[in-house]
Amino acid sequence: MLLMPINAYWIIVDEVRWYTLDGTCLPLFITPIFMLFCLCAAGFAVRRFRPSWVLDQGELLAIYVMLVIGCVLAGHDLSQNLFGIIAHADRYNTPERRYSTFFEYLKPLDFLLVQDKDPGGKDAIKAFYQGGVSWRDPRYLYPFLGPLAWWTLFLGTLIGMCLCISILIRKAWTENEKLAFPIVQLPLAMTNPASEGREFWKSRMMWGGFAVAAVIDFVNGMHYLYPSWPYLEQVKQYDLIQFFNQRPWNAMGTLPMSMYPFAIGLAYFMPLDLAFSCWFFYVARKAFQVLGAVAGWDTAANMGFPYFENQASGAWIALGAVILWALRGQFVRAWRAAFTRGTVQGTSPEDQRGYRIAFIGLAAGIGFLGWFTSVTATATWVSFLFFGLFFLLAVAMTRVRAELGTPHEIYFVNPRTVITSLFGVTEVGPQNLTTMSVLYWYNRCYRNHPMPNHIEAFRMAEGGRMQQRRLVWLIVGATLFATVCAFWANLHVTFDAGATGRALGYKSWLGFESFDRLAGWMQTPEKRNTTQLAYTAAGALIVLGLRVMRGAFLWWPFHPAGYALAVSFAMDYFWFAFFISWFIKSLIVRFGGMKAHNSFIPFFMGLILGDYVFGALWAIYGPANALQVYRIFI
């Protein structure tokens, strides 16, 4: 709890004030790994003098889980996004933006936003955007307290429901299927007890990988400060489109190549078929754009081509449906175990209590969402689809993380986009569109989604000497405290620097995405587009077809999640790093077998650890010296 405010403040300073680290955009967060590294180093130093002071694996992992929960709340796609919209509508209500077209529909949502008409609202909004004041000043703080309290209740309900779902599906994925959970491998290795841990910390292979990443980060970081130093430009977002600047090749738009050490390391723990599918379908996506230019499909009359937004929506909905269908037996078993008197074969009393609490928690959450729907004047069918899609995507992303460990920045897929594409703006109606736009901030990209981190915490508990029952309450307590820390850090940094003053990473574009599109819909309502529906259906059918082929033929090399990830922006930063890791791993397995594969694991863990440690060090050096410095990602 002492580290959590420090962690939240560090994240907000780096990502909102100075924009020198995108540590919460990755599936494996940077700051918890760095703090865990420091705790392990301190443990080795203290062991000689006070062995009783050294934290064991369960204690270290408990700290790690709490810091991860803190990153979820303080990260890019949760509290930072919330502050991007909480006062945006009033601040940017200018004649040219025409926000007045939807202001009457904000009335049922007033309790969620800071507005000029609130007591002290005008001064608070001005101070928030211009900065130079203290967050402790009641004149500026009080207008934010009410909306933040309601958002805490709303967000806590969603996160609590995600935790309940994780409790229900944990056993199926961690014990029955024994999924790989690539993201947890590094923290488990770092915290192994002394008798086993020495193998990791004394591994020359690990330190070799650590050194490779450290040298790259040091050289590029020094170049950022002193341009006369050499620069390894292919490591970060080297756009190959400069070599394809003629039509039809320039239809690809961008072709970023990157060789992030941490991404190469993470991809090594992915199954070969998925790593192959991720980069293959990304290349196929670019080829489809070129084909469209050759065929003349990308005309002015067909501005939406290649409709990746709709392809991705269909792909992820189908993927989520397939995963839920596979879990139907687990849900039935959990229900019977939860509400059957006495013990149930194959289920411990502790599991029975957990299932019972989970079902009761889901029922309470549904009740709250029903009340929220009524208060905000949202149509019941829209609310059902909106929240249903949110939880469907949550289960799908959690499965992808548990099985494959990939990034899941599915920018093109969110309930607002899916609903308006399926039914058209006119059919959805202005009040429902306004509610969905106000709620857009937490389902834009999902990089900080809590549910994958919940299930990974349960997996770590099984291998890391932690008690499952106590872990649930640890997550609940950490979530509440992390929410307070995240809101405090955002208010402190933003009121001091100014959201549009000196805060270089403030998410003003989130507000524009939410409300500019809403204003456009109000002025020119769009009807249902049959072409968009066709591409949505095509995305779903491709995933279902890949799933059928994968189940029918063991040799089938294409994974449905690879396609879903590739068409939804998740692979844009990582496809080439995944290709490199896939190629290296293929050679190792082909010529050395699994023994050679296992012997190289410490090297790739070292790549991740070295990149994260030096990335974190640069992120400390920059704000400490009031500088923007080298970022290891983006």
C-alpha positions in Angstrom: 0.0 0.0 0.0 3.0 2.3 0.4 4.1 1.5 -3.1 0.7 1.9 -4.8 0.5 5.7 -4.5 4.1 5.9 -5.7 3.3 3.6 -8.6 0.1 5.6 -9.6 1.9 8.9 -9.4 4.8 7.6 -11.4 2.5 6.3 -14.1 0.5 9.6 -14.4 3.7 11.7 -14.4 5.2 9.6 -17.1 2.1 9.1 -19.3 0.1 12.2 -18.7 2.6 14.9 -17.8 5.8 14.0 -19.7 4.6 11.1 -22.0 8.0 9.3 -21.6 6.6 5.8 -20.9 3.7 3.8 -22.3 4.1 1.2 -19.6 0.4 0.4 -19.2 -0.2 -0.1 -22.9 1.4 -3.5 -22.8 0.0 -6.8 -21.6 2.9 -7.1 -19.1 3.0 -3.8 -17.2 6.4 -2.2 -16.9 6.4 -0.5 -13.4 5.3 -3.6 -11.4 8.1 -5.6 -13.0 10.6 -2.9 -12.2 9.5 -2.7 -8.6 9.5 -6.5 -8.3 13.1 -6.4 -9.7 14.1 -3.9 -7.0 12.5 -5.9 -4.3 14.3 -9.1 -5.4 17.6 -7.2 -5.6 17.0 -5.8 -2.1 16.1 -9.4 -0.9 19.5 -10.7 -2.1 21.3 -7.9 -0.4 19.4 -8.3 2.9 19.6 -12.1 3.0 23.2 -12.2 4.3 22.4 -10.0 7.3 18.7 -10.5 8.1 17.3 -13.6 6.4 14.1 -13.3 8.3 13.4 -9.9 6.6 13.5 -11.4 3.1 10.0 -11.7 1.5 9.0 -15.1 0.3 7.4 -15.8 -3.1 3.8 -15.5 -1.9 4.5 -12.1 -0.3 6.4 -10.8 -3.4 3.6 -11.9 -5.7 1.0 -10.3 -3.4 2.8 -7.0 -3.8 3.1 -7.6 -7.5 -0.6 -8.3 -7.9 -1.5 -5.1 -6.0 0.8 -3.1 -8.2 -0.7 -4.6 -11.3 -4.2 -3.7 -10.1 -2.9 -0.2 -9.5 -1.7 -0.1 -13.1 -5.1 -1.2 -14.4 -6.8 1.7 -12.7 -4.1 4.4 -13.3 -3.4 3.2 -16.9 -3.9 4.5 -20.4 -7.4 3.1 -21.0 -9.1 3.7 -17.6 -8.6 6.6 -15.3 -6.5 8.6 -17.9 -9.3 8.2 -20.4 -12.0 9.1 -17.9 -10.3 12.5 -17.2 -10.2 13.0 -21.0 -14.0 13.2 -21.1 -15.2 14.2 -17.6 -15.2 18.0 -18.4 -14.7 17.9 -22.2 -18.2 18.6 -23.4 -18.5 22.0 -21.6 -14.9 23.0 -22.3 -15.1 22.5 -26.0 -18.7 23.5 -26.6 -18.0 26.0 -29.4 -20.2 26.9 -32.4 -18.0 25.1 -34.9 -18.1 21.8 -32.9 -21.9 22.1 -32.4 -21.9 20.2 -29.1 -25.1 22.0 -28.3 -26.9 19.5 -30.6 -26.7 16.9 -27.9 -26.6 18.9 -24.7 -30.2 18.3 -23.9 -29.5 14.5 -23.9 -26.8 15.0 -21.3 -29.3 15.9 -18.7 -29.8 12.3 -17.4 -26.0 12.0 -17.3 -25.2 15.2 -15.5 -24.2 13.3 -12.3 -21.3 11.8 -14.3 -19.8 15.0 -15.7 -18.3 18.2 -14.5 -20.2 21.1 -16.1 -20.2 24.9 -16.2 -23.7 25.0 -14.6 -22.5 23.1 -11.5 -21.6 25.3 -8.4 -18.0 26.2 -9.0 -17.9 24.1 -12.2 -16.7 26.9 -14.5 -13.7 27.8 -12.4 -12.9 24.1 -11.8 -12.9 23.3 -15.5 -10.8 26.3 -16.3 -8.3 25.4 -13.6 -8.3 21.8 -14.7 -7.3 22.6 -18.3 -5.0 25.6 -17.6 -3.2 24.3 -14.5 -1.1 26.2 -12.0 -3.3 25.5 -9.0 -3.4 22.9 -6.2 -5.9 20.0 -6.3 -6.5 20.5 -2.6 -8.2 23.8 -3.2 -11.9 23.1 -2.4 -13.0 25.5 -5.2 -11.5 23.2 -7.8 -11.8 19.9 -6.1 -15.4 19.8 -5.0 -17.0 19.9 -8.5 -15.0 16.8 -9.4 -15.8 14.8 -6.2 -19.5 14.0 -7.1 -18.8 12.7 -10.6 -15.8 10.7 -9.5 -17.8 9.1 -6.7 -20.4 7.9 -9.2 -17.7 6.7 -11.6 -16.1 4.8 -8.7 -19.4 3.0 -8.1 -20.0 2.3 -11.7 -16.4 1.2 -12.5 -16.3 -0.9 -9.3 -19.4 -2.7 -10.4 -18.0 -3.6 -13.8 -14.6 -4.7 -12.3 -16.5 -6.7 -9.6 -18.5 -8.5 -12.2 -15.3 -9.2 -14.2 -13.8 -10.7 -11.0 -16.9 -12.8 -10.5 -16.7 -14.2 -14.1 -13.0 -14.9 -13.5 -13.8 -16.9 -10.4 -16.4 -19.0 -12.4 -14.0 -19.8 -15.2 -10.7 -20.0 -13.3 -10.8 -23.8 -12.7 -11.6 -24.6 -16.4 -8.6 -22.6 -17.7 -6.0 -23.0 -15.0 -6.6 -26.6 -13.8 -8.5 -28.4 -16.5 -7.1 -27.0 -19.7 -3.8 -25.9 -18.1 -3.4 -22.9 -20.4 0.1 -21.5 -20.8 -0.4 -18.0 -19.3 2.8 -16.6 -20.9 2.4 -13.2 -19.0 3.0 -14.8 -15.6 6.1 -16.7 -16.4 8.5 -13.8 -15.7 7.2 -12.8 -12.3 7.0 -16.4 -11.2 10.6 -17.0 -12.3 11.8 -13.8 -10.6 10.2 -14.8 -7.3 11.0 -18.4 -7.1 12.3 -19.5 -3.6 16.0 -19.3 -3.1 16.6 -23.0 -3.8 15.1 -22.6 -7.3 15.4 -18.9 -7.8 19.2 -18.9 -8.1 18.8 -20.7 -11.4 17.1 -17.7 -12.8 19.2 -14.9 -11.2 22.4 -16.8 -11.8 21.6 -17.8 -15.4 24.2 -16.5 -17.9 21.6 -16.8 -20.6 19.2 -14.5 -18.7 21.9 -11.9 -18.1 22.9 -12.2 -21.8 19.4 -11.3 -22.9 19.3 -8.6 -20.2 22.5 -7.1 -21.6 21.3 -7.1 -25.2 18.2 -5.1 -24.3 20.0 -2.8 -21.9 22.7 -1.9 -24.5 19.9 -1.1 -27.1 18.0 1.1 -24.6 21.2 2.8 -23.4 22.4 3.7 -26.9 19.1 4.9 -28.1 18.4 6.8 -24.9 21.7 8.6 -25.1 21.0 9.5 -28.8 17.8 11.1 -27.7 19.7 13.4 -25.3 22.8 13.7 -27.5 22.1 13.3 -31.2 25.7 12.6 -32.0 25.3 9.2 -30.5 24.4 6.4 -32.8 20.8 5.3 -33.1 19.2 1.9 -33.8 16.2 3.2 -35.7 14.8 -0.2 -36.7 14.0 -1.0 -33.0 11.1 1.4 -32.9 8.4 2.0 -35.5 10.6 2.2 -38.7 7.9 2.8 -41.4 8.6 0.7 -44.5 6.0 2.5 -46.5 8.7 4.9 -47.6 9.9 2.2 -49.9 6.4 1.6 -51.3 5.3 5.2 -52.2 3.6 4.4 -55.5 0.1 3.2 -56.2 -1.2 0.5 -55.5 1.5 -0.2 -52.8 0.9 3.1 -50.9 -2.7 1.9 -50.3 -1.2 0.1 -47.3 -1.1 3.5 -45.5 1.7 2.6 -43.0 3.9 -0.5 -42.6 5.7 0.0 -39.3 8.5 -2.4 -38.5 9.7 -2.7 -34.9 12.1 -5.0 -33.1 11.2 -4.2 -29.5 13.3 -6.6 -27.3 10.4 -7.1 -24.8 8.0 -8.0 -27.7 10.5 -10.5 -29.1 10.8 -12.0 -25.6 7.1 -12.2 -25.0 6.4 -13.8 -28.4 8.8 -16.6 -27.6 6.3 -17.9 -25.0 3.5 -17.9 -27.5 2.6 -21.1 -29.4 4.2 -21.2 -32.8 0.9 -21.3 -34.7 -0.4 -18.2 -33.1 2.9 -16.2 -33.5 2.8 -17.2 -37.2 -0.9 -16.3 -37.5 -0.4 -12.9 -35.9 2.2 -11.7 -38.4 0.8 -13.6 -41.4 -2.7 -12.1 -41.1 -1.2 -8.7 -40.6 0.7 -9.1 -43.9 -2.5 -10.5 -45.5 -4.4 -7.4 -44.2 -1.9 -5.1 -46.0 -2.1 -7.3 -49.1 -5.9 -6.9 -49.1 -5.5 -3.2 -49.1 -3.2 -3.4 -52.1 -5.6 -5.7 -53.8 -8.4 -3.2 -53.2 -6.4 -0.4 -54.8 -5.7 -2.7 -57.8 -9.3 -3.5 -58.2 -10.5 0.0 -57.6 -12.5 -0.8 -54.5 -11.0 2.2 -52.5 -13.0 4.8 -54.3 -14.5 8.0 -53.0 -17.9 6.3 -53.1 -16.5 3.4 -50.9 -14.7 5.5 -48.3 -15.0 2.8 -45.6 -12.9 0.2 -47.5 -11.4 -2.1 -46.3 -13.8 -1.9 -43.3 -11.4 -3.3 -40.8 -13.5 -1.8 -38.0 -16.4 -4.1 -39.1 -14.2 -7.1 -39.8 -12.6 -6.8 -36.4 -16.1 -6.4 -34.7 -17.4 -9.6 -36.4 -14.2 -11.5 -35.6 -14.1 -10.7 -31.9 -17.8 -11.3 -31.4 -17.5 -14.7 -33.1 -14.4 -15.5 -31.1 -16.1 -14.5 -27.8 -19.2 -16.7 -28.8 -16.9 -19.7 -29.5 -15.2 -19.3 -26.1 -18.5 -18.9 -24.2 -19.9 -22.0 -25.9 -16.8 -24.0 -24.8 -17.4 -22.7 -21.2 -21.0 -23.7 -21.0 -20.2 -26.9 -19.1 -18.1 -25.1 -16.6 -20.9 -22.6 -15.9 -23.4 -25.4 -15.4 -21.0 -27.2 -13.0 -20.4 -24.0 -11.1 -24.1 -23.3 -10.8 -24.8 -26.8 -9.4 -21.8 -26.6 -7.0 -22.9 -23.1 -5.8 -26.5 -24.0 -4.9 -26.2 -27.7 -4.0 -26.2 -28.6 -0.3 -23.3 -30.6 0.8 -20.1 -31.3 -1.1 -20.1 -31.8 -4.9 -17.7 -34.4 -6.4 -14.7 -32.7 -8.0 -15.3 -29.4 -6.3 -13.9 -28.3 -2.9 -16.0 -26.5 -0.3 -13.9 -23.4 -0.9 -14.7 -23.5 -4.7 -18.4 -23.9 -3.8 -18.3 -20.8 -1.6 -16.5 -18.9 -4.3 -19.0 -19.9 -7.0 -21.9 -18.9 -4.7 -20.4 -15.5 -4.1 -19.6 -15.0 -7.8 -23.2 -15.7 -8.9 -24.6 -13.4 -6.2 -22.1 -10.7 -7.2 -23.2 -11.0 -10.8 -26.8 -10.7 -9.9 -26.1 -7.6 -7.8 -24.1 -6.1 -10.7 -26.9 -6.8 -13.1 -29.3 -5.1 -10.7 -27.1 -2.0 -10.5 -26.7 -1.8 -14.3 -30.5 -2.1 -14.6 -30.9 0.9 -12.3 -28.2 2.8 -14.2 -30.1 2.1 -17.4 -33.2 3.5 -16.0 -31.6 6.6 -14.5 -29.7 7.5 -17.7 -32.9 7.1 -19.8 -31.2 4.5 -22.0 -33.3 2.0 -23.9 -33.2 -1.5 -22.3 -32.3 -3.3 -25.5 -29.4 -0.9 -26.1 -28.1 -1.3 -22.6 -28.4 -5.1 -22.8 -26.4 -5.1 -26.0 -23.9 -2.5 -24.8 -22.9 -4.3 -21.6 -23.4 -7.7 -23.1 -20.8 -6.9 -25.8 -18.5 -5.5 -23.1 -18.5 -8.7 -21.1 -18.3 -10.9 -24.2 -15.2 -9.0 -25.4 -13.8 -9.3 -21.8 -14.1 -13.1 -21.9 -12.6 -13.2 -25.4 -9.6 -11.0 -24.5 -9.0 -12.9 -21.2 -8.9 -16.2 -23.1 -6.4 -14.7 -25.6 -4.2 -13.4 -22.8 -4.4 -16.7 -20.8 -3.7 -18.9 -23.8 -1.4 -16.7 -25.9 -0.2 -13.7 -23.9 -0.5 -11.2 -26.8 -1.3 -7.5 -26.7 -5.0 -6.7 -27.2 -5.3 -3.1 -28.3 -8.5 -3.8 -30.3 -9.2 -0.1 -31.1 -11.7 -0.9 -33.8 -14.0 -2.9 -31.7 -16.3 -1.4 -29.1 -20.0 -1.6 -28.3 -20.8 1.9 -29.6 -19.4 1.1 -33.0 -20.9 -2.4 -33.2 -24.4 -1.2 -32.2 -24.5 1.8 -34.6 -23.1 -0.4 -37.5 -25.7 -3.1 -36.9 -28.8 -0.9 -36.4 -27.9 2.5 -37.8 -27.8 5.8 -36.0 -31.4 6.7 -36.6 -32.7 3.4 -35.1 -30.5 3.7 -32.0 -31.7 7.2 -31.2 -30.1 10.4 -29.8 -30.4 9.6 -26.1 -28.8 6.1 -26.5 -26.1 7.5 -28.7 -25.3 10.2 -26.0 -25.1 7.6 -23.2 -22.9 5.3 -25.3 -20.6 8.3 -26.1 -20.2 9.2 -22.4 -19.4 5.6 -21.6 -17.0 5.3 -24.6 -13.9 6.0 -22.6 -13.5 2.7 -20.8 -14.2 0.5 -23.9 -12.0 2.2 -26.5 -8.9 0.0 -26.5 -9.0 -2.4 -23.5 -5.3 -2.4 -22.9 -5.8 -2.0 -19.2 -8.8 -4.4 -19.0 -9.0 -5.8 -15.4 -10.3 -9.3 -16.2 -7.1 -10.7 -17.9 -5.1 -9.5 -14.9 -7.6 -11.2 -12.5 -7.2 -14.6 -14.1 -3.4 -14.2 -14.2 -3.4 -13.5 -10.5 -5.3 -16.7 -9.9 -2.8 -18.6 -12.0 0.2 -17.1 -10.1 -1.5 -18.1 -6.8 -1.4 -21.8 -7.9 2.3 -21.7 -8.6 3.4 -19.1 -6.2 2.3 -20.2 -2.7 -0.7 -18.0 -2.3 -4.2 -18.8 -1.0 -7.0 -18.4 -3.6 -9.6 -17.3 -1.1 -7.5 -14.5 0.4 -6.4 -13.5 -3.1 -9.9 -12.5 -4.0 -10.2 -10.2 -1.1 -6.7 -8.8 -1.8 -7.9 -7.9 -5.3 -11.0 -6.3 -4.0 -9.1 -4.2 -1.5 -6.4 -3.3 -4.0 -9.0 -2.2 -6.5 -10.7 0.2 -4.1 -7.4 1.7 -2.9 -6.0 1.8 -6.5 -9.0 3.8 -7.6 -8.4 6.4 -4.9 -4.7 6.5 -5.9 -5.4 6.8 -9.6 -7.9 9.7 -9.2 -5.6 11.5 -6.8 -2.6 11.2 -9.1 -4.6 12.5 -12.1 -6.1 15.4 -10.2 -2.7 16.3 -8.7 -0.8 16.2 -11.9 -3.4 17.8 -14.1 -4.4 20.7 -11.9 -0.7 21.4 -11.5 0.4 21.2 -15.1 -2.9 21.9 -16.9 -4.6 19.3 -19.1 -4.0 21.4 -22.2 -1.1 23.4 -20.6 2.0 21.4 -19.9 0.5 17.9 -19.7 2.0 16.5 -22.9 0.2 13.1 -22.7 -3.2 14.3 -21.6 -6.0 12.3 -23.5 -7.8 15.3 -25.0 -8.3 13.2 -28.2 -10.5 10.8 -26.2 -13.0 13.6 -25.6 -12.9 14.5 -29.2 -13.5 10.9 -30.3 -16.4 10.6 -27.9 -18.2 13.8 -28.6 -17.2 15.0 -32.1 -18.6 11.8 -33.6 -21.7 12.2 -31.5 -22.2 15.7 -32.8 -21.7 14.4 -36.3 -24.4 11.8 -35.8 -26.8 14.4 -34.5 -26.3 16.6 -37.5 -26.3 13.9 -40.2 -27.8 10.7 -38.9 -26.5 7.6 -40.7 -28.7 4.7 -41.8 -27.7 1.1 -41.6 -25.0 0.3 -44.1 -25.4 -3.1 -45.7 -21.7 -3.1 -46.8 -20.6 -2.7 -43.2 -22.9 -5.5 -42.2 -21.5 -7.8 -44.9 -17.9 -7.2 -43.7 -19.0 -7.7 -40.1 -20.5 -11.1 -41.1 -17.4 -11.9 -43.1 -15.1 -11.3 -40.1 -17.3 -13.6 -38.0 -17.4 -16.3 -40.7 -13.6 -16.2 -41.1 -13.1 -16.8 -37.3 -15.7 -19.6 -37.3 -14.1 -21.2 -40.4 -10.6 -21.0 -38.9 -11.9 -22.5 -35.6 -13.5 -25.5 -37.5 -10.4 -26.1 -39.5 -8.2 -25.9 -36.4 -10.4 -28.5 -34.7 -10.5 -30.8 -37.7 -6.8 -30.9 -38.7 -3.9 -31.0 -36.4 -1.6 -29.6 -39.1 -3.7 -26.5 -39.7 -1.3 -23.5 -39.1 -3.8 -20.6 -38.7 -5.2 -19.6 -35.4 -8.6 -17.7 -35.3 -7.2 -15.3 -32.6 -4.4 -14.4 -35.0 -6.9 -13.0 -37.5 -8.9 -11.2 -34.9 -5.8 -9.6 -33.5 -4.3 -8.6 -36.9 -7.4 -6.8 -38.2 -8.0 -4.9 -35.0 -4.9 -2.8 -34.6 -3.4 -5.0 -31.9 -0.6 -6.2 -34.3 0.4 -2.9 -35.9 3.2 -2.2 -33.5 4.3 -5.9 -33.0 3.9 -7.9 -36.2 7.6 -7.8 -37.2 8.9 -8.5 -33.6 6.5 -11.5 -33.6 7.9 -12.6 -36.9 11.5 -12.5 -35.6 10.6 -14.4 -32.5 8.6 -17.0 -34.5 11.5 -17.5 -36.9 14.0 -17.9 -34.1 11.8 -20.3 -32.1 11.0 -22.3 -35.3 14.7 -22.9 -35.9 15.4 -23.7 -32.3 12.6 -26.3 -32.1 13.3 -27.7 -35.6 17.0 -28.4 -35.0 17.3 -28.6 -31.2 13.9 -29.9 -30.0 12.2 -28.9 -26.8 15.3 -29.3 -24.8 17.0 -26.5 -26.7 13.7 -24.5 -26.6 13.7 -24.7 -22.8 17.3 -23.8 -22.5 16.7 -20.5 -24.3 13.8 -19.4 -22.1 16.1 -17.5 -19.7 17.5 -15.5 -22.6 14.1 -14.3 -23.8 13.1 -13.6 -20.2 16.2 -11.5 -19.9 15.2 -9.5 -23.1 11.9 -8.6 -21.4 13.5 -7.8 -18.0 16.4 -5.8 -19.4 14.1 -3.7 -21.7 11.7 -3.0 -18.8 14.4 -2.1 -16.3 16.2 0.3 -18.5 12.9 1.7 -19.8 11.8 2.4 -16.3 15.2 4.0 -15.4 14.8 6.4 -18.4 11.3 7.1 -17.2 12.7 8.1 -13.8 15.5 10.1 -15.2 13.3 12.2 -17.5 10.7 13.6 -15.1 13.4 14.0 -12.4 15.2 16.3 -14.8 12.1 17.9 -16.4 13.0 16.2 -19.7 11.2 14.1 -22.3 13.5 11.1 -22.8 13.6 7.9 -24.8 10.6 5.6 -24.6 11.1 1.9 -25.1 7.7 1.6 -26.7 5.9 3.7 -29.5 
